[in-house]
Amino acid sequence: MQPGGRMWDRIRIGLCVLSCLLLAPPGCLAFLPNFWSRVLTLSWDSYTHQYMTEQALLNITLDTLRLLPARRHGDAGDEAELGRGFWRAVREVVQSNAAMDFLSTTRSDPVYHFDSERIEGAIEMLREFWSQTLLSARAREYQGARGSLGKLLHSLQDFYSHSNWVEMGQTSVYLHLLHPGEPSLPVASEDTPTCSDCDSIICWNNILPELTQKEHPLLTTGYFGTDLAKPPGKCSHGGVLDSSRAQRARGGINKDSTSPLFSPHHYLHDDAARLASAATAAVLQDLRDAVGAAEFLRLFSVKQQPALVFVMDTTGSMFEEITAARRRAHSIIQARASTPKRPGTYLLVPFHDPAVGPVYETEDPERFIQYLEDLMPLGGGDEPEMCLTAIQLALTRSPPLSDIFVFTDASPKDAYLYSAVEALTREKQSKVSFLLTEDPGHIRRVRGVRERREVLSPDRFSLYSSLSSVSGGLTIFTTNSDIYNVSSIVQDSIVASKVTLLHVESDSVSVSSHSFRVDSAVRTVTLHLTGTLTHCVLSSPSGDHQSLLDQSGPLAELKHFKGLYRITLLPPMEPGQWNLNASAEGPVTLNVIGDSNMDFLYYFAVEANDTHPGLARVEGSPVAGVQTFLVLSVMGLSSNEDASFSHVTLLGGNGESLLKVPLNSSSSPSSGEELVGWMESVPREPFCVRLSGKDGRGNKLERVSTEMIQPTHVQIQVLSPPHLVLGRPTTVSFDVWNHGPARHFILTANDDHGFLTQRGPHRLSVGERAAVKGEVELKAPEDTESGGAVTLTLTVQALDSPDANYAVALLTIMPQTPDMTPPSCSPMRVEAACPPLCSQASWTVSLMVADRGRSGLAALQLSQGQGVLTLLRGRKTGTQKPRRREGKQGQGKADGKGTLEEPRLLQGQPPFNVSAWAGGAPLRVRYTASCCAPLAELIAWDGVGNMRRCHLSSSQQRETLESNSSSTAQKTAVTPLMWGLMGALLIISALV
């Protein structure tokens, strides 16, 4: 069947699903969750949460790149260059957003969706999500920040679809939702009728006119379902899925889609979506202003190079390995010092027994080298070490999609952590590779002195081999003399444009033939092969052959070290299908990697047929034997590259084809369309995913994702993980679903901070095709730093079969009483104001900026204005005469004691850290500008990220500002001096 035929099948499924939706249990609807919702509701032109979020993230990111020097980020306008990490970060935000419609704990709660007039509670929750996002971003807990941001954006977007804001005729966003200092509108009381009856699927003018009066408008939102009683005369959400639509007042007001079946106010859908999109962009701009442009780009992994992550055994026998790691790191740093391909961050986790850590993390390559220099191989004697604990730390601290390299000669002492570590590698799609310098006969050393040979089991490293296999990494058994050369795999792997063309494994003596495809987008190709070869012949697409073990030739160069064969294809590489025919003794792993921008991401999903039609992401591993969707996004193709992708193939561990999954047709990823494949039944065997397509010239394209997926018959899902409050116990609830016969399971919980009050294991009994609920408790000590994140890993294992699965949740650590109060801007005096002719004078105002909360003033930025903002400290502003300085104005000059004196801020500069300069105390500031530049904006942040925008204007802008402000807005008139007698006036409108 052709891909297009598959799409029409999906449409027919959508028609069938529609009838099922009419019988769905009540819940809360919202803007449609994602692209597949359009198919299920037959509303092809509806804006979805996914589309609005993706577009805002892309646009603000490209805008942010244009603000930075071009030399740092190359072509700022090319979205094809944003990198695989960026698109994965976007996917995290989008899926966190969509999950609000799918999770049982959030989909029917009106507070998460601005339903049932729970407006004040929804606003409070919005601001909590904002605080969590800022705290996490400032603590560089980026995954937690992206999760909180997705939740925030979902509720924010729902406001414009579910309320009467659009019907009021509003054409700008409701700033009060996230900024308490902005004017607010009252909410209709419970006994105030809000709608009239509407007996049609399309409701015109059914909101009572008194709610939209300009003098005294009232906010309302529609009621949904019957879980929360709808008072008489109130508006309903409306649509075929809302059981309250038949209660008076009948009808509804939602603008979720362009379909009148689902949205009685569908004709206002575009207006609601436009405001929701503008509000989404505004949040992202505020976030960028709060953390700075550079940190904003790190938050979304924009053009970020991979991290260099070493997990290092530091026992007494590891001198050669530590030296090799240091030399390899230095080689990478030196080779890429003058290029943008230098690693984005450096992470080192030392371990032995019983100590692990501390974790050394830096963006400074010289400091990383120093960390390695400071490692001292000491102690040892007993062979097992705490290796898995160290890997767990590396996984939680490193970005997703990282390559982690473990140097050790010892087996794991903490094998009980294996399931948690495997879960983390799967969740973060990171690869773990082991460089092992030990043979089955263990040589015991103490302080570097050989004592005696102990015969240990050759299987003691089996957990390492298993972990590298499921993650797509390598396990290499080598020697001290070859460890440096073997570590060349680090240099090959730490490249942002690395793609996988083939990944296969063989467990026994074998003669095998493996093919891989090289396309014109691939610049270089390297093969890593572990094991012991007896025969190896490489064949090119045109039929040329080269025996790699005994001859050099025009096709490739082979370097052999103990445990590793490194093969590099020589230029010019011929596009097409290459073949490697090899004979080996023992297990072999072959990994073929290339240098190319084109790659893909994917996830598994199931159709949600209840009150939120769409595709819900499968958490953990997919369930074998059930209908499942495979959703892919291709990145790295520029807008002028024409490519199409026809199918994916599920490959077994030896590279054999298990299942071919056709995809719906798509031209290029820049269109924003995702590729979707449908599987009637997920195979039981482990598999990896290979994407196949053609470029614009008809040449075949192939890419492979190397992590091995293990289908299962059990699922575990965390129900909307809460945040952790310092000093208080927090309960995390979850469901365990058994898709097989009745049986017993073992549940294990683990966290990376040791905050669990009881780890287990816990024994669960689950009936046939049934589910049980469970919970675990964590408690963060009161002296823990807020803003950090705790990674909670839950694993479940059947006692009678290999069936197992996992769930990973990030919990943000919050203070007991969060500071929600933004800084304040108070006018002090006008030193100069403007005459009628602007070119003849400048205007100056002095004001006090202070934090009214507990966090202290943290940062200031002149976000708009052509003048100069001068910061003053310790003297009265009114009598302060600034000292003139020569040269270019900047962010301050050091006095004789090495401190900044009178920093001067200009538009376009990043936020200035006033907490380091003034210790968070109130500041007196002076702004001076030409009278021909009458507007300015100052942004002030406190220590937890609360923000206030202070708008400054010269007198000729008074009328405009007053017309745009509510009578409830704060206005302060400052008595002018001489020019004030002539009618000049300054207005400061303090805006959050």
C-alpha positions, 0 to 999 in steps of 0.5 A: 500500500502506498503512503498516501493510502495509509493516510486515507486509512487514518482518515477513515479511522478518524471517522470511526473514532469520532463516533467513539468520542461521542461516548467518551467520559467527561473531561476538559477540552482544550485547543487540540493537543497535536497534529493528529488531532486534526485528523481525528476531528476532521478540522485540518486547518485548526491551530493546535497546542503543538503548532503554536508552541513549536512556531513560537519556540522556533521564531524566538530562537531565531530572533535570539540568534540574530541578537548575538554576534554572527561569529558565535552562531554562524547563519542565524536564520537557518533553522536546518542548522539548529541541531538535533538537540534543539529539536529534542528540547522542543519536543520535550516542551511540546509533549509536556504541553500535550500531556496536560490533555492526556494524563488522568490527573490533569485532563479533567481538572478545570484549573489546568484548562481555565474551565468552569470559571476557576480563573483565579486558581488557574492564574495562581497555578500559571505563576507557580509554573513560571516560578518553577521554570525560572528556578530550574533554568537558573539552576541549569536544570534544563529538562525540568525547566522545559517540562514546567514551561510546557505545562505553563504554555498549555494553560496559558493558551487555553485561556484564550480559547475557553474564556470570553476574552476574544468575545470582549473584542480584546486584541492584545494579550491579558498581561495580568495572567503572569504579571500581578502588577498589570490591570485585572478584570473581575471574574463573574460571580457564581450567581451571575448569569453569563450566557443565553440559550443556544440551540444550534451547534454554532452559537452566535452572541450567546454571551450576555452583553453585560459581560462585554461592556467596556465600562464594567467587563466581566471574565467568564469561562465555560463549564465542562461535563458534569463533575463540577455542577454548572450553576443555572445561566452559566456558559458551557464549554460546548461541543459534542464531547461536553455533556453540560451543553444541554444544561441551561444556558445551552450551547457553549463558547469554546474556540478550540478548533475550526469544527462546529461539531467541537467548537460552538465559537469555531468562527473565532478560532483564528482570533483565539489562536492568534492571541494564544500564539502572541502570549506564548511568544511573550512568555518566551521573550520574558524567559529570554530577558530573565535568563539572558540570550546565551542562557536561553539558547543553552536551555533549548540546546541551540547549536550546542556541541555534544558534552564530553563526559568521562566516568573514571575509575580512580583506584590504584591500578588506573594510572594508564587509563587516567593518563590516556583520558587526559591525553585524549581530552587534551587532543580533542580540545587542541584540535577544535580550539579555534572551531565551533566544534569544541565540546559544549560542556565537560563532565567528569565523575570519578569513582572507586569504592565506596566513594563516588564523585564529586561531579566536576562540571565546567564549560572551561576546557582548561579547567576540565584538563586540570580536573583530570590532572588532579585525579590520583589513582589510589587504593583498591584491592577488592575488585568490584567498584561503584561504577553504576552509581557514577554512571547514574550521576553522569546520566542525570547531569549530562544533556540528553543524546550524550555519549558517556565513556567509562574507563575502568578495570573492575566489575560493578559492586552496585549491580542493584542499580542496573535497571535504574541506569538502563532506564535513564539511558533509554529515557535520555537516549544517551549512549554508554561505552566502556573502555575496559583494561582487564582480562578474565584473570584479575591481577590484584593491585594495592598502591600500584604493586602487583600482588597475585592473580585471582581467577574471576568470572569472565561474565563479571562485565556482562552488565556493562556489555548489556548497558552498552548494547541497549544504549547503542554504545560499545564495550571494548576490552583492551590493554593499558598499552592500547588504551589511548589509541582505543580512546579515539572513539571519543574523538570520533563520537563527540561531534554534533553532526554525527549520524549512525548508518548501521549498528549490529551485534553478533554474540558468537563465532560468525561469518557475516555480511553487512551493508550500509548506505552512504549518501551525498549528505554524508561527509565522512564515514568511520567504522568501529568494530569490536572483537577479534577478526579473522577475515574482513573485506570491504566492497564499494557500490561499484564493486571494488574490493579491499581486504582490510586485514592484509592490504592497504588500498583505495577504499579505506584505512584500517587501524587495529588496536587490542579490542578495536578495529577503526576503519575510515573510508577514504575520499572520494567516497562513492555514494551508494550501498557499501558492504562489509564481509567479516569472519570473527572469533567471539562476539562482534559489534559493528557501528558505522557513523557518518558526518551529516546534518540530516538525522531524525528523532522518533517516539511511540504513541497511541491514539487517545480516543477520549475527550482529548483526541490526539496521539499520546506519547508512550512513556517507557517502552512500547507494549508488544502486540498492540496497535501503536504509532511511530512518530518521526521528525527529520531535521538537518534539511534546509528549505531548498532541499527536497527529500521524501521518506517512505518507510521505517524498518525495525531491525533486530540485533543482528541487523535483520528486518523485523517489520517494515512500517510505511510512512505518510508522505512529507516533503521536508521537515521545515514544513512542520509536518511529522512523519507517522507510521502505524503498526498493527502489532509491535514485535516482541523482539528487541529492535532499533529503527532505520529511516529510509527515503530519497533525496530530490535526485532520487538517491536513497537516504538511510539513517539508524537510531542505535538504541535497542527498544525492548517491547514489553507487556507491562507499563508504568506511568507517573501521574503528573509529578509534583514539585518537592517542597523543602522540608515537607514529604511529597508523594508521587503517584503512579499506575502499573498496567499489566497487559498479560495474565495475572502475575506478580511484579517487583517495583523498585524506586531510585532517586539521584539525591537519596530523598526517597523515604523507602526505596523498596523493592515493593511486591505488586500483584496485578490481575489480567489486563488490569492496573494497580495504583501505587505511590512513593514518598520523597522528602528534601531536607530544608538545607537543600538548594531550591531550583535543583531537580531530583530524578526519580526512576521507577522500574517494574519487573515481572517475576515470571518473565523478562517483561519490564518497563520504567518511568522517569520523572523530574521533580523541581525543588521549591522553597516552602514559601516561594517569593512571588513578589516582583521588584518595584520602580519608584520615581524620585525626581525629574532632573531635566525634561523636554522643550517642544523642539526635541533636538535641542535638549535631553530628558533625565529621570531618577528613580528607586528600584527595589525588591519588595520580596525576600530574594533581593534585587538580582539584575537590571537591563535597559530593554528599550531606549536610546539613552543611558541608564546609570546605576548609583549606590550609597548616595542620594541620587538627587545630588549625585553628579556623575563623573564623566568617563572617556571612551565607549560606554559599557557595563561599568568600570572598576575603581581602585579597589576592583569594584564596579563604580556607576555601571552604565547600561545601554540597550542591547546589553545582557542583564547586569548582575546587580546582586554581585555589585550591590548585594541585592539592596535597593538601587538609585538609577538615572536615565538620560536620553535625547528628547527625540527618543522619548520612550524607554523600558527598564526590566528588573529581576529579583533573585528567583526571577520575578520580573517587573517592566518599568516604562519611562516616557517623556511628556509628549507621550503622556496621552498615548500611555494613558490611553493604553492603561487601565484606570487601575494601573499604577501612575505616578506623576513627578513634579517637573523642574523648570521645563515642567512649568512649561508643561513637560511631564514624566510618567512612569508606569511600572509594569510587571 
